[in-house]
């Protein structure tokens, strides 16, 4: 059985996915995956696994790096970096709280997906 991705890897994936100038259908196409399957991962119907992330980064990893560098260049020196760092900290905290809630919910948390580390 495939191993689920850890919370840190999930957070990185979500941030990197937002950097790309493509919609999910295009990312799925590049990954050689059906759009509805990709959507099932994104919407939490299927757990995001380490192998899914390896596939994602093998296809779009170099583009993600370029987009990170572009964003870094744009944000340097104008105060946006600090605000984004604070927002990222808040996102990480919210993801952790979400995992705690899903872990204590008993029933509905069975589906797996984003933020579910079981």
Secondary structure, DSSP 8 states (H G I E B T S, - for coil): ---B--HHHHHHHHHHHHHSSS-HHHHHHHHT--HHHHHHHHTTSS--BHHHHHHHHHHHHHHHHHHHHHHHHHHTTSSHHHHHHHHHHHHHHHHHHHHHHHHHS-SGGGG--TT---
